[in-house]
Amino acid sequence: MNPQLLIEGLTWFVVFVFSTTLHEAGHAFAALKLGDPTAYEGGQVSLNPLPHIRREPVGMLLVPLVSFAVSHWMMGWASAPYDPFWAHRHPKRAALMAAAGPAANLLLVVIAGLLIRIGVWSGVFYAPDTANFTAVTAAVDGSWAQGAVIPLSVLFSLNLLLFAFNLLPLPPLDGSAILPGFMSDDTARRFHDLIRQPIFSMIGLLAAWRVFPAISDPLQTLALNLLYPGAGYH
């Protein structure tokens, strides 16, 4: 196997596991603080990936590794348990719990962006002529920072996409569970009961798969231009 591809695959996997763990831990922590200890009792209020992997071994191990081997692109999923009766009684709290996962991904985008900007200010990073998913930044030749380019790039790009994808208002994505936070309690309960139907989850995932490519490229371009003001990426 190409050594560079092996390094990229390992980096992808580590960042993917860390990012999905933080995402689900965000859900679990918010639920605990808002009155639902279900995920806490399952060990999900933790940055230790093992409880999350034990819950979703296929989505966090098998599918990511196979998808990268086939397409050089990593896909997968994770989940945190919650009490549906609690969510039904407290739809506003459930909406906040849903928002906590994407918020965790956005936090990682900001952290990666700040580290890249610090590198730019210190003269070890610069805006690449052509940026992509694994090359959000570039490092001065011979500098120690060359080893940080791929990890920071994947951390920035992957979490940007996880943040945006999960905010799509389609079941079973977090965006659909955030919507009840803007509804009356009665309407929110009816909506929550509706989107929990398996058929809507299937339709929602198919729709998200079709819609997201039209969103992801402009979003990445916007993020790069915010990261490097005046760079003019398009």
ChimeraX attribute file (.defattr): number of C-alpha atoms within 10 A of each C-alpha:
attribute: neighborCount
match mode: 1-to-1
recipient: residues
	/A:1	5
	/A:2	7
	/A:3	8
	/A:4	9
	/A:5	13
	/A:6	12
	/A:7	13
	/A:8	18
	/A:9	19
	/A:10	15
	/A:11	17
	/A:12	25
	/A:13	20
	/A:14	14
	/A:15	19
	/A:16	24
	/A:17	22
	/A:18	15
	/A:19	22
	/A:20	26
	/A:21	28
	/A:22	27
	/A:23	27
	/A:24	28
	/A:25	27
	/A:26	26
	/A:27	28
	/A:28	31
	/A:29	20
	/A:30	23
	/A:31	29
	/A:32	18
	/A:33	11
	/A:34	16
	/A:35	14
	/A:36	23
	/A:37	20
	/A:38	18
	/A:39	23
	/A:40	18
	/A:41	12
	/A:42	16
	/A:43	19
	/A:44	28
	/A:45	25
	/A:46	19
	/A:47	18
	/A:48	15
	/A:49	19
	/A:50	15
	/A:51	17
	/A:52	26
	/A:53	20
	/A:54	11
	/A:55	17
	/A:56	17
	/A:57	16
	/A:58	15
	/A:59	17
	/A:60	24
	/A:61	19
	/A:62	13
	/A:63	16
	/A:64	22
	/A:65	21
	/A:66	15
	/A:67	14
	/A:68	18
	/A:69	14
	/A:70	9
	/A:71	9
	/A:72	15
	/A:73	13
	/A:74	18
	/A:75	18
	/A:76	19
	/A:77	18
	/A:78	18
	/A:79	20
	/A:80	23
	/A:81	18
	/A:82	20
	/A:83	14
	/A:84	15
	/A:85	10
	/A:86	16
	/A:87	20
	/A:88	18
	/A:89	13
	/A:90	17
	/A:91	28
	/A:92	23
	/A:93	22
	/A:94	27
	/A:95	22
	/A:96	19
	/A:97	25
	/A:98	27
	/A:99	24
	/A:100	23
	/A:101	27
	/A:102	27
	/A:103	17
	/A:104	22
	/A:105	26
	/A:106	20
	/A:107	16
	/A:108	22
	/A:109	25
	/A:110	16
	/A:111	15
	/A:112	20
	/A:113	24
	/A:114	13
	/A:115	14
	/A:116	27
	/A:117	19
	/A:118	13
	/A:119	17
	/A:120	17
	/A:121	11
	/A:122	10
	/A:123	11
	/A:124	19
	/A:125	23
	/A:126	18
	/A:127	20
	/A:128	15
	/A:129	9
	/A:130	11
	/A:131	16
	/A:132	14
	/A:133	14
	/A:134	19
	/A:135	19
	/A:136	26
	/A:137	28
	/A:138	23
	/A:139	22
	/A:140	12
	/A:141	10
	/A:142	8
	/A:143	10
	/A:144	11
	/A:145	15
	/A:146	15
	/A:147	10
	/A:148	14
	/A:149	19
	/A:150	21
	/A:151	21
	/A:152	23
	/A:153	24
	/A:154	25
	/A:155	28
	/A:156	28
	/A:157	25
	/A:158	21
	/A:159	26
	/A:160	22
	/A:161	21
	/A:162	20
	/A:163	24
	/A:164	17
	/A:165	22
	/A:166	21
	/A:167	21
	/A:168	21
	/A:169	16
	/A:170	23
	/A:171	25
	/A:172	21
	/A:173	18
	/A:174	23
	/A:175	21
	/A:176	21
	/A:177	28
	/A:178	24
	/A:179	21
	/A:180	23
	/A:181	19
	/A:182	12
	/A:183	14
	/A:184	11
	/A:185	16
	/A:186	13
	/A:187	13
	/A:188	22
	/A:189	18
	/A:190	12
	/A:191	17
	/A:192	21
	/A:193	12
	/A:194	13
	/A:195	17
	/A:196	14
	/A:197	12
	/A:198	12
	/A:199	11
	/A:200	15
	/A:201	16
	/A:202	14
	/A:203	14
	/A:204	20
	/A:205	16
	/A:206	12
	/A:207	14
	/A:208	19
	/A:209	12
	/A:210	10
	/A:211	13
	/A:212	14
	/A:213	12
	/A:214	10
	/A:215	12
	/A:216	16
	/A:217	13
	/A:218	12
	/A:219	15
	/A:220	21
	/A:221	16
	/A:222	15
	/A:223	19
	/A:224	22
	/A:225	16
	/A:226	14
	/A:227	18
	/A:228	19
	/A:229	11
	/A:230	8
	/A:231	13
	/A:232	11
	/A:233	17
	/A:234	11
